[in-house]
Amino acid sequence: LDNVRQVEWIMFGIFWTNGQICTATSRLLIHEDIAPRVYARLKEVTEKIIPCDPLTPERSDAAFIGPIVSKPQYDKVMAYVA
């Protein structure tokens, strides 16, 4: 199985529009036979994400995640992280 392609779609589901839509992926069901490979690849890819202001010229090429849209959304995200 091509876990590179799987992780590409997982990342799309999680981070499209910064994950701030009702259809954003919040859970994954992955068969135990492939889970370690998928998790390792997912970790590798997400560790490369640099949150930044996409309007800052020197960072615009690295921007993957833009700003959070509101204080309630920020609080929700921080609750996941904590």
C-alpha positions in Angstrom: 0.0 0.0 0.0 1.1 3.5 -0.8 1.1 5.3 2.6 2.5 8.4 1.0 -0.7 8.8 -1.0 -2.8 7.9 2.1 -1.1 10.5 4.2 -1.5 13.1 1.5 -5.3 12.6 1.6 -5.3 12.5 5.4 -3.5 15.8 5.5 -5.9 17.3 3.0 -8.9 16.2 5.2 -7.4 17.6 8.3 -5.8 20.8 7.1 -7.9 22.0 4.2 -9.1 25.4 5.2 -7.0 25.0 8.4 -9.4 22.4 9.6 -12.0 25.0 10.4 -14.9 23.5 8.5 -17.5 21.0 9.7 -16.1 18.3 7.3 -12.5 18.5 8.6 -11.1 15.1 9.5 -11.0 14.6 13.2 -10.7 10.8 13.5 -8.9 8.1 11.6 -9.8 4.5 11.3 -6.7 2.7 10.1 -6.2 -1.1 10.0 -3.7 -2.3 12.6 -1.6 -3.9 9.9 -0.7 -0.6 8.3 -1.2 1.8 11.2 2.4 2.0 12.3 3.6 3.0 8.8 0.8 5.5 8.3 1.3 7.1 11.7 5.1 7.4 11.2 4.5 9.0 7.8 1.8 11.3 9.2 4.1 12.4 12.0 7.0 13.0 9.6 4.8 15.2 7.4 3.1 17.2 10.2 6.4 18.0 11.9 7.4 19.9 8.7 4.4 22.3 9.0 5.4 25.8 10.0 2.4 27.9 11.2 3.0 31.4 10.1 1.3 34.5 8.6 1.0 33.8 4.9 1.1 37.5 4.2 4.6 37.9 5.6 6.7 38.0 2.4 9.7 36.1 3.7 7.5 33.3 4.9 4.8 33.2 2.2 6.4 30.2 0.5 6.4 28.2 3.8 2.9 29.0 4.8 0.7 25.9 5.1 -1.6 27.0 8.0 -3.0 30.4 8.1 -4.7 32.2 11.0 -7.5 30.9 13.1 -10.7 32.7 12.3 -12.0 33.6 15.7 -11.4 33.4 19.5 -13.9 30.5 19.9 -12.1 28.5 17.2 -8.8 29.3 18.8 -10.1 28.0 22.1 -11.3 24.9 20.5 -7.9 24.2 18.8 -6.1 24.9 22.0 -8.3 22.4 23.8 -7.2 19.7 21.3 -3.6 20.6 21.8 -3.6 20.8 25.6 
